[in-house]
Amino acid sequence: MENPGSGCIPDLRLGFQVSLRDRRPDYIPRRGRPPGNPGDQADPPAPRPAQRLAQGPTTRYLAELKCINAGPSRYPRGEANSRDKQVDRRARALPAEYKGKLAPIDQQYYQTAPGVTGPLVQRLESLGELLCFVVGAFSEVSEDLERVIRAMAESRVLYLSRESGRTLS
């Protein structure tokens, strides 16, 4: 472990030290492809980007991020061969937990009868599907989080291919 005054974050299982020192004042990050040597042939002109279609309305989502530890309540013995990941089990339980916590509040403040959907639960349901992001003790992630990570990676690849003028392979 590094001492607190060293200016680095310990590797935290990343495999490398992360410096906390500022970059030099004249540092400007490079954009696009690096310049070629003067003797190299010029690259063909980049294709013109296609016109973007009109963007639709912004969609808002309600999301919850949970981290689970390696305790016996989340990783019970005897279920190691199960195809169902523990993070997905936890993710599936989240919507019911939300509704379970709102129902007593509806009953207390809105005098809703037990078993009847109150205004708070209705509002929660009107927000649409809850995105359940769960990270496990062994770095596994839930299906929702995996979809978001994949979408961000594909978006970045598409952006970089358009910026450099290279087609996706």
Salt bridges, closest charged atoms under 4 A:
ASP26 OD1 - ARG24 NE 2.95
ASP43 OD2 - ARG33 NH2 1.93
GLU64 OE2 - LYS66 NZ 3.20
GLU79 OE1 - ARG89 NH1 2.31
ASP84 OD2 - ARG89 NE 3.15
ASP84 OD2 - ARG92 NH2 2.57
GLU97 OE2 - ARG90 NH1 2.59
GLU125 OE2 - LYS99 NZ 3.49
ASP144 OD1 - ARG147 NH2 3.17
GLU146 OE1 - LYS85 NZ 3.89
GLU146 OE2 - ARG150 NH2 3.43
GLU163 OE2 - ARG31 NH2 3.06
